[in-house]
Amino acid sequence: MVTPPDGHARLSVEKLGALGESPSLTWLRAACQAMLPRIDLPELLLEVHSWTGFLDAYVHLAEVSTRMHDLPRSLVALLIAEACNVGLAPVIKDGDEALTRGRLSHVDQNYVRAETHAAANAILIEAQRSVLIVALWGGGLLASVDGLRFVVPVQTINAAPSPKYFGYKRGITLLNAVNDQVMGIGQMVVPGTPLDSLYILDSLINIDAGPQPEVVTTDQASDSDMVFGIFSMLGYRFAPRFADLGDQRFWRADLPDGTVSTYGPLEAIARNKINRQKICTQWSDMTRVAGSLVTNQVRAYDLLRMFARGGRPTPLGQAFAEYGRIDKTLHLLSILDPIDDTYRRKLNKQLTVQESRHRLARRICHGAGGQIRKAYREGQEDQLAALGLVVNAVALWNSKYLSAAVDQLRAQSVPVEDEDAARLSPLGRAHLNVLGRYSISSSAPAEGLRQLGEMPDLPDGGVDEEGV
């Protein structure tokens, strides 16, 4: 703690040092990577389907049973086309009934939509929880939410400018929630690059499956007191990573009988006092707002306009801010715990998991320069839902094979500590081929040139004497 010239004490917090890697962990990571089978992405999706049946969640729009032969292969082709951002051309195969353009178009129109994406994702999330090694990574009660940004080079109203991320173009942000079991549990697409944390809350309220997270961390988001209050009312501990802890305010609350509380070494920085009367006065309305959010009667982001008039918070907004200051101070104190840094390291680890997941998503979504060319919001959401689903399928496949590799090593009397297995990641991609394969063979005709395509129809004016 330092005291600047203005006389107000200010915290000075040191960065956490890296934990480092033991020789046993380094060896285990290398061994598991060598033991993972090499596989193409379509084969991986079909294998995961054989374990979980997640493709059965894609039911007909009319809710009738299908007699379509080889429907899972058609669905995998569509997921590859969307998630890899390559379109239908690379997955169409004339002569293969499941992969003809007509079949894929029919399946896309009648089976693939937001509801079936979410149902399939729920199956993958639950399947991940049954893998033994996953329990070492977490219980699903910690989640992070961060944005994956995409340039949208086509004209659309569902994109916004951001020179930092999109240059002179416009783009969208995929806000995805990832739990500590390394699975994407919910997501939403928003224009541009919003920093407000209430968008994050919207993505958490309707998760696809798994337990509801208790702690939610994020990076570079709004950390206003009102945001903390709304998260706390819904049962979440909002735990963002602050750019500068020294600039944060610490709040104190005196006892109900008027006794002034003392805060020991933190007395100098606990200068601000919570107004509990404002919370008590508005408590019934605060609970109604929480109920409206849970039942989807209102979006969390829209609350900002409801809680402010002319730039000043309403009495209800002030009550949420006062309530949020309690939870925000508890979060700050947990970060500053001089004896146990587990809380702070846990948050940092989860944000690192999120960044690794984004790198895997970028690797999969390689087509068209990683740009999204859908003009309508529904199309963008469906494509990015397919991407999130495929990343989850890869995480599940990797988890099962990592668990099998650890079991095999232990069966061969190789000591594998749980502490080392807990630091393995199911987001590795060196063994995964997402780029397809090429047929290295000649199909040139024996004589002459290949047959030309059919001539297009002439315009109404015909051809002039110059051939135009």
C-alpha positions, 0 to 999 in steps of 0.5 A: 500500500502506498500513499500518494501526495493527495494523502489517499492510500492506494494499493500496489499489487504485484503480478502473480508469478508463473507456477512453472512446469515440473519435469513430470508434467512436461513429459506427460503432455508430450506423451499424451500428444504422441499417443493421440490418434491422428484424425480428420474432422469429419471422422471425429464428428462421426465418432463422437456421434457413435458415442453420444448420438448428438446428431439425433437431436437434429429433428425435422421441422415438422417433428416427424420421424425421418426415414432418410438414409445416412442422415448423420453423414449429411449433417456432418457435411453441413456442420463442416461447411458452416464451421470451417466456413468453406461452403457446400462445394468442398463437401458435395460428392455427386453419386453419393446419396448423402452428399448430393447438393439436393440432399444437403439443401433439404437437410439444411432447410428442414433439420438445422436451426437454432433449437437443434444446435442447442439440443445437440450441444446439450448432449455434448456438454452432458457427455463431457461431464461423464469423462473421468479426467474432466473432474480434475479440471473443474466441476462446471461452477466456474465460467468465463465469457469472452468475445471472438470477433469476425469481420463481416465484409458484406452489407448487413445491419447486424454488424458495427465498426471497430477500427481496432479489430475490423480496420475499415470494415464492420464486424460482429462478436461471438460472446461465448460462455465456457465452463471450467470443464472446457465446454461452451455452454452458451453463446450469443452474437452481437454487432461490433465489439461491445464491452458491456458486461450485461451482454455477458449476463444475457449469454449466461441466462439461457445456457444449453446444459450443465450446472449454472455457473456460480462464478463468472470471470471475464476480461476487459469488461464493464465493471460498474457497481450496477453490473455487479449488483445485477449479477449478484441478484441472479446468484452469480459472483461476477469476477472480472480481471481488473486492469489496475486494482489500485484504482478500485474503490473498497466499500465498508458497511457499519453494523445495524446498531450504528457501531463503526466497523474497523478494517485493520490494515485496509482501514486506509482504503475503506473510505467509502460507505454503503447506503443500505437504506437505498437497498432496503427501500427498493428491494421488492422492485429489485427482486421483480427485475431479477425475476423478469431477467430469469423468465426472459421478459427483459434483456439485461442490456436493456436495463441500462436505459431503464436505470438511467435518465439523462445520464443519472441513475434512477433510485432503482439503479442506485439501489442495484449499485449499492448492492453491487458494491458489496459483491465487488468489494468481496471480489477485490478482497478475494483477489488480495488475499495475501495467504491464499492466491488460489482464487486469483490463479483460478480466474487467470487459468479460466481466462487462459482456457478461453483464449485456447478455445478461441485459437482452436475455433480460429483453426477450424473456421479457416475458410474465406479468411475467417470472415463471416459472409452471412448478411442476416443475423439468423444466418450468422447465429446458425453458422457460429452455433455450428462452430461452437458445436464442432469445437465442443465435439473436438474438446469431448473427443480429446478429453476421452482420448486423454483420459484413455491415455492416462489410464493406459500409462497408469496400467503400464505402471507409469506414475501419473499424478492427478496434479499433472493430469489436471493441467492437461488441455483438451484443446490441442489441435496438432493431431487434427486435420481440418483442411480436408484432403486432396486427390493426387491423381490425374483426370486429364482426357486422353486427347484434347481438352476437357469438355467445356461447360454449357453456354449461358443464355444470351441477353435479349439484344443478342450479339453485336458485330464486335462479339459483345 
